[in-house]
Amino acid sequence: MGNKQEHKVLVVDDEEAILELLKYNLEKQGYEVKTALDGIKGVEVAKKFQPDLILLDIMMPKQDGVETCRQMREVPELASSFIIFLTARSEEYSEVAAFDVGADDYITKPIKPRALMSRISALFRRDSKKKSVTNQITIGDLVIDRSSYTIQHGGGEITLPKKEFELLYFLAQNPNKVFGRDELLQNIWGSDVYVLARTVDVHIRKVREKIGDEYIKTVKGVGYKFSLN
């Protein structure tokens, strides 16, 4: 339990019973927990609390989870925070919308606390393993710094949401090697998270919008590679 105490978790849901259930189970596992009953308050609390993980309901009054996630991903201090959506909706389009705004995972209600705690623990374990590798990659005028989740490019600094950064970092670690979508899903999202293959395309597009399209090349019918040419 003690090794989890450094992790902070924010739960945003309009149902008080769910907030209490998750808060109880998370604190029992040693996490520091804060809660919010709507998306607007969630963004406000997240900026101050700077959690390692945000559990975010999609269907909420005032402001839904998708818009809340979009706003959170615009806050540089939250770039490395995990965001997991909690929702009663299992339609594919809401899953696509969730990943499109930078979610890391997607869990449907009713929530099974034990399974959720296991998923969260696996997420943090995987993250700590990634952090043990080289923290900085320099290629030309591109400096990718894993300790701050920032990128120096063309004299300016760019902050990417966690999964976009992980995708760029992974490809840059393996220059000129082509990876298929399934390989990228496995390495970035992990085998215990169900993610649509088009999520990779969405994240690649977003990275290209921020750093230009000269680095990540599409290999038609195969996948993507980080090009040194």
C-alpha positions in Angstrom: 0.0 0.0 0.0 2.8 2.4 0.9 4.3 2.4 -2.6 1.1 3.9 -4.0 0.8 6.9 -1.6 2.6 9.3 -4.0 -0.1 8.9 -6.6 -3.0 11.4 -6.6 -6.4 10.6 -8.1 -9.2 13.0 -9.0 -12.7 11.5 -9.5 -15.3 13.6 -11.5 -18.9 12.3 -11.5 -22.3 13.8 -11.0 -23.4 10.8 -8.8 -22.4 11.2 -5.2 -22.8 7.5 -4.5 -20.2 6.7 -7.2 -17.8 9.4 -5.9 -18.1 7.9 -2.4 -17.6 4.4 -3.6 -14.5 5.2 -5.7 -13.0 7.5 -3.0 -13.4 4.8 -0.4 -11.7 2.1 -2.6 -9.0 4.4 -3.8 -8.0 5.6 -0.4 -8.0 2.0 0.9 -5.3 1.4 -1.8 -3.3 4.3 -0.5 -4.1 6.9 -3.1 -4.6 10.6 -2.3 -8.1 11.4 -3.6 -10.1 14.5 -4.5 -13.6 14.6 -6.0 -15.8 16.9 -8.1 -19.5 16.7 -9.0 -19.3 18.3 -12.4 -16.9 19.0 -15.3 -16.4 22.7 -14.6 -15.5 22.1 -11.0 -13.4 19.1 -12.1 -11.1 21.3 -14.3 -10.8 23.8 -11.5 -9.8 21.1 -9.0 -7.4 19.4 -11.5 -5.4 22.6 -12.1 -4.7 23.0 -8.3 -4.4 19.3 -7.4 -2.5 18.2 -10.5 -3.5 14.5 -10.2 -1.6 11.6 -11.6 -4.9 10.1 -12.7 -8.4 11.5 -13.5 -11.5 9.3 -13.5 -14.0 11.2 -15.5 -17.7 10.5 -16.2 -18.9 11.3 -19.7 -22.6 12.1 -19.1 -22.7 15.1 -16.7 -24.8 18.3 -16.4 -23.2 21.7 -17.0 -20.3 20.3 -19.0 -19.9 16.7 -20.3 -16.7 14.6 -19.9 -15.5 15.0 -23.4 -15.4 18.8 -23.2 -13.9 18.5 -19.7 -11.2 16.2 -21.0 -10.5 18.6 -23.9 -10.0 21.5 -21.4 -7.8 19.5 -19.1 -5.6 18.5 -22.0 -5.0 22.2 -22.7 -3.5 22.6 -19.2 0.3 22.0 -19.5 0.5 20.8 -15.8 -1.9 18.0 -16.7 -0.1 16.8 -19.8 1.3 13.7 -18.0 -2.0 12.9 -16.1 -3.8 9.7 -17.1 -7.5 10.2 -17.9 -9.9 7.3 -17.7 -13.5 7.8 -18.8 -16.3 6.2 -16.8 -19.5 5.9 -18.7 -22.8 4.0 -19.0 -22.6 4.4 -22.7 -20.9 1.7 -24.7 -21.5 3.0 -28.2 -18.5 3.1 -30.4 -18.8 6.8 -31.3 -18.5 7.8 -27.6 -15.3 5.7 -27.3 -13.8 7.4 -30.4 -14.8 10.8 -29.0 -13.1 9.9 -25.7 -9.8 8.9 -27.3 -10.0 11.8 -29.8 -9.7 14.3 -26.9 -6.8 12.5 -25.2 -8.3 9.8 -22.9 -6.0 6.9 -21.9 -8.7 4.4 -21.2 -12.4 3.8 -21.2 -14.4 1.9 -18.7 -18.2 1.2 -18.8 -20.5 1.3 -15.8 -21.5 -0.4 -13.6 -18.0 -0.1 -12.1 -16.5 -3.1 -10.4 -14.1 -1.5 -7.9 -11.7 -4.5 -7.6 -11.3 -4.7 -11.4 -10.9 -0.9 -11.6 -8.2 -0.8 -8.9 -6.3 -3.6 -10.7 -6.5 -1.6 -13.9 -5.2 1.6 -12.2 -2.4 -0.3 -10.5 -1.3 -1.8 -13.9 -1.4 1.6 -15.5 0.9 3.1 -12.9 3.2 0.1 -13.0 3.6 0.3 -16.8 4.2 4.1 -16.5 7.0 3.6 -13.9 8.7 1.1 -16.2 8.6 3.5 -19.1 10.1 6.3 -16.9 13.1 4.1 -16.1 14.3 4.3 -19.7 16.3 7.2 -21.3 14.6 10.5 -20.5 15.7 12.5 -23.5 16.0 12.0 -27.3 17.6 14.6 -29.5 17.2 14.3 -33.3 18.1 17.4 -35.3 16.3 20.4 -33.9 13.8 18.1 -32.1 14.4 17.4 -28.4 11.9 15.0 -26.8 12.1 15.2 -23.0 10.3 12.5 -21.1 10.9 13.9 -17.7 8.8 17.0 -18.5 6.6 15.7 -21.4 7.8 18.6 -23.5 9.3 18.9 -26.9 11.8 21.6 -28.0 11.2 22.3 -31.7 12.3 25.2 -33.9 13.2 27.3 -30.9 9.9 26.8 -29.1 8.5 24.5 -26.5 5.5 22.2 -27.2 3.6 20.2 -24.6 1.8 17.1 -25.8 -0.9 15.1 -24.0 0.4 11.9 -22.5 -0.5 9.4 -25.2 0.5 11.7 -28.1 3.9 12.2 -26.3 4.3 8.4 -25.7 3.5 7.6 -29.3 6.1 10.2 -30.6 8.7 9.1 -28.0 8.3 5.4 -28.9 8.6 6.0 -32.7 11.6 8.3 -32.1 13.3 5.6 -30.0 13.1 3.3 -33.0 14.0 5.6 -36.0 13.2 4.3 -39.5 11.5 1.2 -38.1 8.0 0.7 -39.3 5.3 -0.2 -36.8 1.8 -1.4 -37.6 -1.2 0.0 -35.7 -1.6 -3.2 -33.6 2.0 -3.0 -32.5 1.6 0.7 -31.6 -1.6 0.0 -29.7 0.2 -2.8 -27.8 3.2 -0.7 -26.9 1.5 2.6 -26.1 -1.9 1.5 -24.7 -1.1 -2.0 -23.5 -2.8 -5.3 -23.9 -5.3 -4.7 -21.1 -6.9 -1.7 -22.7 -9.3 -2.1 -25.6 -8.7 0.7 -28.1 -9.8 1.1 -31.7 -7.1 1.0 -34.4 -8.2 4.4 -35.7 -7.2 5.9 -32.3 -3.6 5.5 -33.5 -4.4 7.5 -36.7 -6.1 10.2 -34.7 -3.0 10.6 -32.4 -0.6 10.6 -35.3 -2.6 13.3 -36.9 -2.5 15.4 -33.7 1.2 15.0 -33.3 1.8 16.0 -36.9 -0.3 19.1 -36.4 2.0 20.2 -33.6 5.5 19.2 -34.8 5.0 19.1 -38.6 4.7 16.1 -40.8 8.3 15.6 -41.8 9.1 13.3 -38.9 6.4 10.7 -38.8 5.8 9.0 -42.2 3.0 6.8 -43.2 4.0 3.5 -44.9 1.0 2.6 -46.9 -0.7 -0.6 -45.9 1.8 -1.2 -43.1 1.8 1.6 -40.5 4.1 4.4 -39.4 7.7 5.2 -38.8 9.9 8.0 -37.4 12.0 9.1 -40.4 15.5 10.5 -40.1 15.7 11.4 -43.8 
